[in-house]
Amino acid sequence: MNNWMANGAVALFVILASTGLFFFVVTRGALVLRGLMPGARDDKSHVYPIYSNMRLIKLVDFQPIISAILLFQYHRLVSKIVSGMQQSDLKNKRVLITSCAFGNVIPRVVDAALNAGAERVMIADIIPNELVHAKSKLGHFSGKVDYVEDNATSMTQPEGNVDCNVIFFLLHELPHHLKGRALSEAGRMLAPGGKLYLAEFHRPELWPLRALSWIYFKVFEPLGLALWDTHDPIDCLESMGGWSCERTTYLFGNFQVVTATKL
Ligand SMILES: C[S@@+](CC[C@H](N)C(=O)[O-])C[C@H]1O[C@@H](n2cnc3c(N)ncnc32)[C@H](O)[C@@H]1O
């Protein structure tokens, strides 16, 4: 029995350690390596290989894996966005999803937008493979969805072009000086009265969770920690002016959905 338990513990440790190593290599590890290599940086330099290499995208994009990464809060976060959209009048309006994300958030948001009467949904991402992958999940919505290669921090869309914009876990991956630009672009593209839905990490209230979360960010996503203080999304939006914001937090404050209305 003792041997069985010891072997089980070793097996569990090996699985967790190799999963952690895999995610480190295809995310932050690759960016550190990229930073050490000579050569020019471009506007995609901050994007992890896990979002640009089609094999990696397909390998990782399984709902249980993605839900586990967000500590099984994924469904609740998407539901908050979707229910907000269902309560809005999107009749003949345009909805934007700024940057793709794994799991079922894109199909659920597109479905909610079209059911609420939206005329079209546009999905914008800086990486073409992400758009191809998103399209593969949206076969039954074809004809109503546009796929646009665009940069969230300098979008080519005209001012006031959309009535709803969903940004799902993008900010924490952007370099700090680009976080504000992404929010200001989101505001520029929204028509007055339009809503921005922003799902992100948030500073946990419970110190053990905060400590674990801090370690996670330090190891995997150091750009995300600023959302806890210096780059809090509501502070950023309010300092720009012209927004009315509300925040809902999840799992002892570990995650947040910000609903921001353009005044
Ligand atoms: C939204 S974030 C992370 C999502 C989250 N980890 C998940 O999948 O559940 C990842 C996406 O953002 C895109 N992205 C990163 N930087 C971008 C930028 N500046 N403009 C548009 N898309 C961007 C990446 O190509 C990728 O598709």
The ligand as an SDF file (V2000), in Angstrom:
LIG
                    3D

 27 29  0  0  0  0  0  0  0  0999 V2000
   -6.2170   36.4640  -25.6300 C   0  0  0  0  0  0  0  0  0  0  0  0
   -4.6260   36.0080  -25.3280 S   0  0  0  0  0  0  0  0  0  0  0  0
   -4.6970   34.7130  -24.1410 C   0  0  0  0  0  0  0  0  0  0  0  0
   -5.9140   33.9150  -24.0300 C   0  0  0  0  0  0  0  0  0  0  0  0
   -5.9760   32.9290  -22.9180 C   0  0  0  0  0  0  0  0  0  0  0  0
   -4.7080   32.5560  -22.3710 N   0  0  0  0  0  0  0  0  0  0  0  0
   -6.7530   31.7470  -23.4100 C   0  0  0  0  0  0  0  0  0  0  0  0
   -6.4590   31.2480  -24.4840 O   0  0  0  0  0  0  0  0  0  0  0  0
   -7.7070   31.3560  -22.7580 O   0  0  0  0  0  0  0  0  0  0  0  0
   -4.0310   35.1220  -26.6790 C   0  0  0  0  0  0  0  0  0  0  0  0
   -4.3790   35.6850  -28.0330 C   0  0  0  0  0  0  0  0  0  0  0  0
   -4.0510   37.0540  -28.1220 O   0  0  0  0  0  0  0  0  0  0  0  0
   -3.4720   37.2970  -29.4050 C   0  0  0  0  0  0  0  0  0  0  0  0
   -2.7100   38.5360  -29.3310 N   0  0  0  0  0  0  0  0  0  0  0  0
   -1.5970   38.7940  -28.6230 C   0  0  0  0  0  0  0  0  0  0  0  0
   -1.2080   40.0670  -28.7940 N   0  0  0  0  0  0  0  0  0  0  0  0
   -2.1080   40.6450  -29.6320 C   0  0  0  0  0  0  0  0  0  0  0  0
   -2.2490   41.9310  -30.1800 C   0  0  0  0  0  0  0  0  0  0  0  0
   -1.3820   42.9140  -29.9100 N   0  0  0  0  0  0  0  0  0  0  0  0
   -3.2920   42.1740  -31.0010 N   0  0  0  0  0  0  0  0  0  0  0  0
   -4.1880   41.1870  -31.2830 C   0  0  0  0  0  0  0  0  0  0  0  0
   -4.0990   39.9450  -30.8010 N   0  0  0  0  0  0  0  0  0  0  0  0
   -3.0780   39.6680  -29.9790 C   0  0  0  0  0  0  0  0  0  0  0  0
   -2.6430   36.0420  -29.6580 C   0  0  0  0  0  0  0  0  0  0  0  0
   -2.3290   35.8870  -31.0040 O   0  0  0  0  0  0  0  0  0  0  0  0
   -3.5980   34.9740  -29.1460 C   0  0  0  0  0  0  0  0  0  0  0  0
   -4.5120   34.5910  -30.1300 O   0  0  0  0  0  0  0  0  0  0  0  0
  1  2  1  0
  2  3  1  0
  2 10  1  0
  3  4  1  0
  4  5  1  0
  5  6  1  0
  5  7  1  0
  7  8  2  0
  7  9  1  0
 10 11  1  0
 11 12  1  0
 11 26  1  0
 12 13  1  0
 13 14  1  0
 13 24  1  0
 14 15  1  0
 14 23  1  0
 15 16  2  0
 16 17  1  0
 17 18  1  0
 17 23  2  0
 18 19  1  0
 18 20  2  0
 20 21  1  0
 21 22  2  0
 22 23  1  0
 24 25  1  0
 24 26  1  0
 26 27  1  0
M  CHG  2   2   1   9  -1
M  END
$$$$
